[in-house]
Structures are given as C-alpha cells and as structure tokens.
Amino acid sequence: MSTAPENPSDGARGPQPPATAEDLRAALTRIAPDAVPTFDAERATAVARAREQVSSAPMRRFLRQWAVYVAIERHPDQAARLRVLEERAAHTTAADEARAIAAEIGHIIDKAAAEAGIPTGGAR
C-alpha cells in the first residue's frame, strides 16, 4: 500500500495505483464505485479473450484502459470537465467546435495516460 497522502496538493483523490487488476479495482471502489460492475464485467471478458487467443494482449488493453480511467477520475475537476466535453461533443454540429472539443479531450486522455505510465503517440 502506498504511503502517499489521500488528498495530495494537486487535488487528486489518492495516488495513482499500479496497473494491476486488483490495485485498479481497489482504487475504483474509493473514487468511482459506480464503475466497479463495469470493471468486473470487462475484466471477465478480457480474461476470456486472453484464454481464447492464448495471448496476454486482451488483459494488457484492459489494464491500460482502466489505468487511464482511474488517472482521470482521481482528479474530480478533470473528470467533470471530460464529461462536459463529451456531452458537448455529442450535440455539436459545428466542425470547428468539434475539433476544439476533440483536442481538449485528447489532452486530458494523454495527460492521464502519462500519469498512469501508459505510452502515447506510438503503438497503444
């Protein structure tokens, strides 16, 4: 267990956990409990696919996806901003606005990926 403060000065809700299924699930139970059932269902699917494919790729994708999700949700203001942007993106018809929204969403995701230790820009 990490000794980092529960509410660091950057406003994060706890430290970024290691990208293991158990650590990510534990973080979700604290910061986004409503996401735990989805996490569990997607984990079961990833495990089944990994067995079918005799490959760890489905589990790696699953862990990366959820590590980024946790990195976003650890920062309440950032998570709220992402939800606002997603809602605006769903309703905009202006191409310039859509591009600006997509760029901001991309920035949030890239920042979270870096925090989670997930490389971006190359193979994901």
Secondary structure per residue as TSV (DSSP state, phi and psi in degrees):
chain	resnum	aa	ss	phi	psi
A	1	M	-	360.0	139.6
A	2	S	-	-73.2	150.7
A	3	T	-	-100.3	8.5
A	4	A	S	-64.9	149.2
A	5	P	-	-64.3	149.8
A	6	E	S	-65.7	-33.6
A	7	N	S	-127.4	78.9
A	8	P	-	-61.2	167.4
A	9	S	T	-63.6	-18.9
A	10	D	T	-82.6	3.4
A	11	G	-	86.9	1.3
A	12	A	-	-69.9	146.3
A	13	R	S	-92.4	86.9
A	14	G	S	83.4	168.0
A	15	P	-	-76.0	158.5
A	16	Q	-	-70.0	124.2
A	17	P	-	-78.7	161.9
A	18	P	-	-60.6	153.3
A	19	A	S	-82.9	61.0
A	20	T	S	-114.6	152.0
A	21	A	H	-57.0	-42.7
A	22	E	H	-66.9	-44.2
A	23	D	H	-68.8	-40.2
A	24	L	H	-65.0	-42.2
A	25	R	H	-63.5	-41.2
A	26	A	H	-61.8	-41.5
A	27	A	H	-64.2	-42.3
A	28	L	H	-61.3	-38.4
A	29	T	H	-61.8	-26.8
A	30	R	H	-87.3	-43.6
A	31	I	H	-103.5	-23.0
A	32	A	-	-150.5	64.6
A	33	P	G	-59.1	-27.5
A	34	D	G	-66.7	-19.3
A	35	A	G	-85.5	-12.5
A	36	V	H	-59.5	-44.7
A	37	P	H	-60.0	-38.9
A	38	T	H	-66.1	-43.6
A	39	F	H	-55.9	-49.2
A	40	D	H	-61.6	-42.7
A	41	A	H	-66.0	-44.5
A	42	E	H	-68.0	-32.8
A	43	R	H	-64.4	-44.9
A	44	A	H	-61.0	-41.4
A	45	T	H	-64.1	-43.6
A	46	A	H	-63.2	-41.3
A	47	V	H	-63.3	-45.0
A	48	A	H	-61.6	-43.7
A	49	R	H	-65.0	-39.5
A	50	A	H	-61.5	-40.4
A	51	R	H	-67.8	-44.3
A	52	E	H	-61.2	-42.2
A	53	Q	H	-87.7	-7.5
A	54	V	T	47.8	54.2
A	55	S	-	-149.8	146.9
A	56	S	S	-88.2	-4.2
A	57	A	H	-55.8	-45.5
A	58	P	H	-60.0	-37.6
A	59	M	H	-71.9	-38.1
A	60	R	H	-62.1	-44.0
A	61	R	H	-61.2	-46.0
A	62	F	H	-58.0	-48.5
A	63	L	H	-65.8	-40.3
A	64	R	H	-63.0	-46.1
A	65	Q	H	-58.2	-47.6
A	66	W	H	-75.3	-28.9
A	67	A	H	-63.6	-40.9
A	68	V	H	-67.2	-42.9
A	69	Y	H	-57.7	-46.9
A	70	V	H	-63.1	-42.1
A	71	A	H	-60.0	-37.6
A	72	I	H	-70.5	-49.4
A	73	E	H	-67.7	-20.5
A	74	R	T	-65.4	-21.4
A	75	H	S	-111.7	95.9
A	76	P	H	-54.2	-41.7
A	77	D	H	-65.3	-42.1
A	78	Q	H	-65.2	-43.3
A	79	A	H	-63.3	-41.5
A	80	A	H	-64.9	-42.0
A	81	R	H	-61.7	-41.8
A	82	L	H	-61.0	-42.0
A	83	R	H	-63.6	-39.8
A	84	V	H	-63.0	-44.4
A	85	L	H	-63.9	-41.7
A	86	E	H	-62.6	-39.6
A	87	E	H	-65.8	-44.3
A	88	R	H	-62.5	-41.2
A	89	A	H	-61.9	-34.3
A	90	A	H	-70.2	-18.3
A	91	H	H	-119.0	-8.9
A	92	T	-	-77.7	146.4
A	93	T	-	-118.9	-2.9
A	94	A	-	-88.6	124.0
A	95	A	H	-61.2	-42.6
A	96	D	H	-62.7	-42.4
A	97	E	H	-65.1	-41.6
A	98	A	H	-61.0	-41.6
A	99	R	H	-64.2	-42.9
A	100	A	H	-64.6	-41.9
A	101	I	H	-62.6	-46.9
A	102	A	H	-60.8	-39.6
A	103	A	H	-64.6	-42.3
A	104	E	H	-68.2	-40.5
A	105	I	H	-61.0	-44.6
A	106	G	H	-59.3	-39.8
A	107	H	H	-63.6	-44.5
A	108	I	H	-60.9	-44.9
A	109	I	H	-67.1	-42.4
A	110	D	H	-62.5	-41.0
A	111	K	H	-63.3	-43.9
A	112	A	H	-65.4	-40.5
A	113	A	H	-61.9	-41.9
A	114	A	H	-62.8	-42.7
A	115	E	H	-62.3	-35.2
A	116	A	H	-84.3	-4.0
A	117	G	T	78.2	24.7
A	118	I	-	-100.0	119.9
A	119	P	-	-66.6	143.8
A	120	T	-	-124.0	167.1
A	121	G	S	90.8	-30.2
A	122	G	S	-109.3	-140.0
A	123	A	-	-68.8	130.4
A	124	R	-	-102.9	360.0
